Amino acid sequence: MELRQLEYFREVARIGSFSQAAAILAVAQPALSRQVRKLEQELGADLLYRHGRGVVLTEAGGRFLAVIEEVLDRLEGVRAAAAAEREVPRGVVTLGMPPSLSSVVGAPLLQRLRRRWPELHLRISDGFSGYVNEWLMSGRIDLAVLHRGQHAGSVVTDPLLREDLYLLTAGGRGEPDAPLPFAALAGRGLILPGQHHGLRRELDRVALETGTTLAVLMEVDSLAAIRDLVADGAGDAVLPYGCVWRDIRDGRIAARRLCDPFVVNELVLGMSARRPVRLAMREVVKALRAEIAALLAAGRLAGTERAEG
C-alpha cells in the first residue's frame, strides 16, 4: 500500500469521477484507475462502485475513507509544519561553550539572533569541554563548542576557530609586548584550570614536549575568578586573548603571546549524530560564525583565526 494510492482514492471518492480526479491530480486517467484498482486488490475489497456517470463509495469504501482521511489530514499537518519550519526558524536551541568564548561572543550572539529571528530562543550554557561534551551526549544541549579531539565518536564536528594562547599578568608591571617563549613559563607561578579542561591539557602536552616544568599555584575553574586573581597580582594565567580583552583595554591585565612554539587552542562546533538537525540549529551555527567574524574585524579576538567548516 502506497501513500499516493490513498491520496488518489480519496480524491476519486470526493469527486465521484476518475476523469475529474485525474485532471485535479495531474495524473493520466489510466494510471489513476490502475493505482486505485491495485489498492482494492491489496485490501481484498471493492472500495468504489463504478457506473456510467462516475463512481460511488461501497460500504467498505466508506469505512476505509473515514480511516484514511484522519491519517492523511495528520500527514498534511506534518507537511505544513515542516514547510513552516523551513521558512521561519523557531523554538529553543541550547548551545554549550567554554566560558573563555561565551564571555566574548555570548551577548552579541544573543542580540544578533533576537533581531534576526524573534521566534528563535537561544540558551547558552557555560562549561568546560568535558562537561559540555557530556551535556551534548545526554541531550541536555543541541550544539556544543568543544576543544578539538575532546568529544565522543557519535559527535559530528566542524572546525570553528583557532586561538593563540597568551600569558596574562597584572597590568602596570611593565611587561614587554614581545611574544614570550614557552620555556619562560617555568619561572612563573600560574593559575590554570583543572586537568579536565581542554586548554589545560594542551598546555601540559606542550610542556611535556618542550621539557618545561609548569609551576601551578592554583587550579581554578572559574574564568571570572582567574581574571580577578591575575589583575590582583596573585599569579599569572594562560588564556586566549578574547576572554580578557576588556581587562586588557582597561589596563587591569597585560598579555603576551606565547611562542617557540606557538600554543594554539583549537575549537570545533559539535552536534550529536543521533539527533536531527533543525532549521533553528542551523541558523544558530550561521549566526555564531558571523559573530566570530565580526569580533575578529573589530579586533576583539587578537591571535584568533576563523576556521570554516
C-alpha positions as CSV (number, residue, x, y, z in Angstrom):
1,M,0.0,0.0,0.0
2,E,1.5,3.3,-1.1
3,L,0.7,6.8,0.1
4,R,-0.1,8.0,-3.4
5,Q,-2.7,5.2,-3.7
6,L,-4.5,6.5,-0.6
7,E,-4.4,10.1,-1.9
8,Y,-5.7,9.0,-5.3
9,F,-8.5,7.0,-3.8
10,R,-9.6,9.9,-1.5
11,E,-9.7,12.4,-4.4
12,V,-11.7,10.0,-6.6
13,A,-14.1,9.3,-3.7
14,R,-14.6,13.0,-3.0
15,I,-15.3,14.0,-6.6
16,G,-17.1,10.8,-7.8
17,S,-15.2,10.7,-11.1
18,F,-12.0,9.2,-12.3
19,S,-11.6,11.7,-15.1
20,Q,-12.1,14.8,-13.0
21,A,-9.9,13.5,-10.2
22,A,-7.2,12.7,-12.8
23,A,-7.3,16.3,-14.0
24,I,-7.0,17.7,-10.5
25,L,-4.2,15.4,-9.6
26,A,-2.4,15.9,-12.9
27,V,-2.3,12.2,-13.4
28,A,-3.2,10.2,-16.5
29,Q,-6.7,8.6,-16.0
30,P,-5.5,5.0,-16.8
31,A,-2.7,5.4,-14.3
32,L,-5.1,6.7,-11.7
33,S,-7.5,3.8,-12.3
34,R,-4.7,1.3,-12.1
35,Q,-3.4,2.6,-8.7
36,V,-6.9,2.5,-7.2
37,R,-7.5,-1.0,-8.5
38,K,-4.2,-2.1,-7.0
39,L,-5.3,-0.7,-3.7
40,E,-8.6,-2.6,-3.9
41,Q,-6.8,-5.8,-4.8
42,E,-4.4,-5.4,-1.8
43,L,-7.3,-4.9,0.6
44,G,-9.4,-7.6,-1.0
45,A,-12.5,-5.5,-1.2
46,D,-14.2,-3.2,-3.8
47,L,-14.0,0.4,-2.5
48,L,-15.8,2.0,-5.4
49,Y,-18.9,1.1,-7.4
50,R,-18.3,2.1,-11.0
51,H,-21.3,3.2,-13.1
52,G,-21.9,5.1,-16.3
53,R,-21.8,8.6,-14.7
54,G,-18.8,8.0,-12.4
55,V,-18.3,6.2,-9.1
56,V,-19.8,6.0,-5.6
57,L,-18.3,4.5,-2.4
58,T,-19.2,1.0,-1.4
59,E,-19.8,0.3,2.3
60,A,-16.3,-1.0,2.6
61,G,-15.0,2.1,0.8
62,G,-16.9,4.4,3.1
63,R,-15.3,2.8,6.2
64,F,-11.9,2.9,4.6
65,L,-12.2,6.5,3.6
66,A,-13.1,7.5,7.2
67,V,-9.9,5.9,8.4
68,I,-7.5,7.2,5.9
69,E,-8.9,10.8,6.0
70,E,-7.7,11.2,9.5
71,V,-4.3,9.7,8.6
72,L,-3.9,11.9,5.5
73,D,-5.1,15.0,7.4
74,R,-2.4,14.5,10.0
75,L,0.2,13.9,7.4
76,E,-0.7,17.2,5.7
77,G,-0.4,18.9,9.1
78,V,3.1,17.4,9.4
79,R,4.0,18.6,5.9
80,A,2.7,22.1,6.7
81,A,4.7,22.2,9.9
82,A,7.8,21.1,8.1
83,A,7.3,23.8,5.4
84,A,6.8,26.4,8.1
85,E,10.0,25.2,9.8
86,R,11.9,25.6,6.6
87,E,10.7,29.2,6.3
88,V,11.0,30.5,9.8
89,P,13.4,29.1,12.4
90,R,11.6,29.0,15.8
91,G,11.8,27.2,19.1
92,V,14.5,26.8,21.7
93,V,18.2,25.9,20.9
94,T,20.7,25.3,23.7
95,L,24.3,26.0,23.0
96,G,27.1,24.9,25.3
97,M,30.5,26.5,25.1
98,P,33.6,27.2,27.2
99,P,33.4,30.4,29.3
100,S,36.5,31.7,27.5
101,L,34.4,32.0,24.3
102,S,30.9,32.7,25.8
103,S,32.3,35.7,27.7
104,V,33.1,37.5,24.5
105,V,30.6,36.1,21.9
106,G,27.6,35.2,24.1
107,A,25.9,38.6,24.5
108,P,26.3,39.8,20.9
109,L,25.2,36.4,19.5
110,L,22.0,36.5,21.6
111,Q,21.3,40.1,20.3
112,R,22.0,39.1,16.7
113,L,19.6,36.2,16.8
114,R,16.9,38.2,18.6
115,R,17.0,40.9,15.9
116,R,17.0,38.4,13.0
117,W,14.7,35.6,14.3
118,P,12.5,36.7,17.2
119,E,10.8,33.3,17.3
120,L,14.1,31.6,17.9
121,H,15.2,31.4,21.5
122,L,18.9,30.7,22.2
123,R,20.0,29.4,25.6
124,I,23.7,29.5,26.3
125,S,25.3,27.1,28.9
126,D,28.8,27.8,30.1
127,G,31.0,24.8,30.9
128,F,34.5,23.4,30.3
129,S,34.8,21.0,27.4
130,G,34.5,17.8,29.3
131,Y,31.2,18.9,30.8
132,V,29.9,20.3,27.5
133,N,30.6,17.1,25.7
134,E,28.6,15.1,28.4
135,W,25.7,17.6,28.1
136,L,25.7,17.1,24.3
137,M,25.7,13.3,24.6
138,S,22.9,13.3,27.2
139,G,20.7,15.6,25.1
140,R,20.8,18.5,27.5
141,I,22.1,20.8,24.8
142,D,21.7,20.9,21.0
143,L,25.1,22.3,19.9
144,A,28.5,22.4,21.6
145,V,31.7,24.3,21.2
146,L,34.4,21.8,22.1
147,H,38.2,21.5,22.1
148,R,39.4,19.6,19.1
149,G,39.7,15.9,20.0
150,Q,37.7,16.2,23.2
151,H,34.5,14.6,22.1
152,A,32.8,11.2,21.6
153,G,32.6,9.3,18.3
154,S,28.9,10.0,18.0
155,V,29.5,13.7,17.8
156,V,29.8,15.3,14.3
157,T,32.2,18.3,14.4
158,D,33.2,21.2,12.1
159,P,36.2,23.5,12.7
160,L,35.2,26.8,14.3
161,L,38.3,28.8,15.3
162,R,42.0,28.7,16.3
163,E,43.1,30.8,19.2
164,D,46.7,31.6,20.1
165,L,47.3,31.4,23.9
166,Y,48.6,34.4,25.8
167,L,50.4,34.8,29.1
168,L,48.3,37.1,31.3
169,T,49.8,39.2,34.0
170,A,48.7,42.1,36.2
171,G,48.6,45.4,34.4
172,G,51.1,48.1,35.2
173,R,54.0,45.8,35.8
174,G,55.9,46.9,32.8
175,E,55.8,43.6,30.9
176,P,57.2,43.9,27.4
177,D,54.8,43.4,24.5
178,A,57.0,40.9,22.6
179,P,56.0,37.3,22.4
180,L,57.2,35.1,25.3
181,P,59.0,31.8,24.7
182,F,57.0,28.9,26.2
183,A,60.0,27.8,28.2
184,A,59.9,31.1,30.1
185,L,56.7,29.9,31.8
186,A,58.9,27.7,34.0
187,G,59.8,30.7,36.2
188,R,56.2,31.9,36.8
189,G,53.5,31.0,39.3
190,L,50.5,30.0,37.2
191,I,46.8,30.0,37.8
192,L,45.3,27.4,35.5
193,P,42.0,25.5,35.0
194,G,41.9,21.9,36.1
195,Q,43.0,18.9,34.0
196,H,39.6,18.2,32.6
197,H,39.8,21.5,30.6
198,G,41.0,21.1,27.0
199,L,43.2,24.2,27.3
200,R,45.0,22.8,30.3
201,R,45.6,19.5,28.5
202,E,47.1,21.3,25.6
203,L,49.4,23.3,27.9
204,D,50.5,20.1,29.7
205,R,51.1,18.4,26.3
206,V,53.4,21.3,25.1
207,A,55.2,21.4,28.5
208,L,56.0,17.7,28.2
209,E,57.2,18.0,24.6
210,T,59.4,21.0,25.4
211,G,60.6,19.8,28.8
212,T,59.1,22.8,30.6
213,T,58.0,22.4,34.2
214,L,54.9,24.5,34.9
215,A,54.6,25.8,38.5
216,V,50.8,25.7,39.1
217,L,49.9,27.9,42.1
218,M,46.2,27.3,41.9
219,E,43.7,25.3,39.8
220,V,40.7,27.5,39.2
221,D,37.7,26.5,37.0
222,S,36.1,30.0,37.1
223,L,37.1,32.4,34.3
224,A,35.9,35.4,36.4
225,A,38.0,34.2,39.3
226,I,41.1,33.7,37.2
227,R,40.8,37.2,35.7
228,D,40.4,38.8,39.2
229,L,43.3,36.8,40.6
230,V,45.6,37.8,37.8
231,A,44.5,41.5,38.0
232,D,45.2,41.5,41.7
233,G,48.7,40.1,41.1
234,A,48.1,36.7,42.8
235,G,49.6,34.9,39.8
236,D,49.8,34.7,36.1
237,A,47.5,32.8,33.7
238,V,47.4,31.4,30.2
239,L,44.2,32.0,28.2
240,P,43.0,33.2,24.8
241,Y,43.1,37.0,24.3
242,G,39.4,37.3,23.6
243,C,38.2,36.4,27.1
244,V,40.1,39.2,28.7
245,W,40.1,41.9,26.0
246,R,38.1,44.3,28.2
247,D,40.6,43.9,31.1
248,I,43.5,44.5,28.6
249,R,41.7,47.6,27.3
250,D,41.2,48.9,30.8
251,G,44.8,48.2,31.9
252,R,43.9,45.6,34.5
253,I,45.7,42.8,32.7
254,A,48.6,42.7,30.2
255,A,49.0,40.0,27.6
256,R,52.0,38.4,25.8
257,R,51.5,35.8,23.1
258,L,53.3,32.5,23.7
259,C,55.8,31.4,21.1
260,D,58.5,28.8,20.5
261,P,56.2,27.0,20.0
262,F,53.1,29.0,19.5
263,V,50.4,27.3,21.5
264,V,47.0,27.1,19.8
265,N,43.6,26.4,21.3
266,E,41.5,24.7,18.5
267,L,37.8,24.8,18.9
268,V,35.2,22.8,16.9
269,L,31.4,23.1,16.7
270,G,29.7,19.8,17.5
271,M,26.3,18.2,17.4
272,S,25.0,14.7,18.1
273,A,24.9,12.4,15.1
274,R,21.9,10.7,16.7
275,R,19.6,13.7,16.6
276,P,18.0,15.6,13.7
277,V,19.4,19.0,12.8
278,R,16.6,21.6,12.9
279,L,16.5,24.8,11.0
280,A,16.8,26.8,14.2
281,M,20.0,24.9,15.0
282,R,21.4,25.7,11.5
283,E,20.6,29.4,12.0
284,V,22.4,29.5,15.3
285,V,25.5,28.0,13.7
286,K,25.4,30.6,10.9
287,A,24.9,33.4,13.5
288,L,27.8,32.1,15.6
289,R,30.2,32.1,12.7
290,A,29.0,35.6,11.6
291,E,29.5,36.9,15.1
292,I,33.0,35.5,15.4
293,A,33.9,37.1,12.0
294,A,32.5,40.5,13.3
295,L,34.5,40.3,16.5
296,L,37.7,39.5,14.5
297,A,37.1,42.5,12.4
298,A,36.6,44.6,15.5
299,G,40.0,43.5,16.9
300,R,38.4,41.8,20.0
301,L,39.8,38.4,19.2
302,A,43.5,39.0,18.7
303,G,45.6,36.0,17.9
304,T,42.5,34.2,16.6
305,E,41.6,33.0,13.1
306,R,38.3,31.7,11.8
307,A,38.0,28.1,10.6
308,E,35.3,27.4,8.1
309,G,33.5,24.0,8.2
